[in-house]
């Protein structure tokens, strides 16, 4: 089982390609990294240096297609600037087949705010990329950006589980194709529960876990990597989300540091919680 992981590589933060490679490799997936940028630290740190490696996307596509390489899955994460989005779109188009699982994590912002690299042009390119996906994993802010609604206003309205119906309605608006699954991650309801909403055409399910009230770097990357590997290993999407939520909850519980920028200690629970590689199937299982 082989997955192309298109993401940045950050020296500090326990996120991005470190998360993709660590989680999926432990679950029996051959991870082929495509670094969009190399950073000394993830962008939440007060200082970092970023080296552009965006050309690796088109070079990887050219070399691998020439070698006849196939992928069971393609996962995309952080896009440092607009132009790389076009190359990622072309990469997906080059390697996608009927049984290739495409998971797009539309990284653009969090907590009602856009990241510093966000532009309206990037939003339009990410919307185009989202249309190719089997699964997308936005947080609530990113879902609102895709739907064209005010994120801070909606976040303020989410006070109980029943309010998540509003989120489900937005999922129907942003769904890129009829068969697409939208998984909205990391929604805080009060101070004690975190909800993840799985939306398919005509149905949705809320999957919750306890919260310690903290927010950590890289949890979205870990979520996407675990979800991708679990689905490729044969689990239906909803079950894969439940497994992923349990894994992240355990990892966060093992995290001692107070600085959220360093991410979560997922390695401590990886074998225990996500190490199931039995019952593999080839390709996507929707």
Helices and strands as residue ranges (DSSP letters): E 2-10, H 16-26, E 30-39, E 50-52, H 55-66, E 73-76, H 82-95, E 101-104, E 109-110, E 113-114, H 120-130, E 135-136, H 140-147, H 151-157, G 161-163, H 164-174, E 181-189, E 193-200, E 203-210, H 219-232, H 237-253, G 260-262, G 266-268, H 270-274
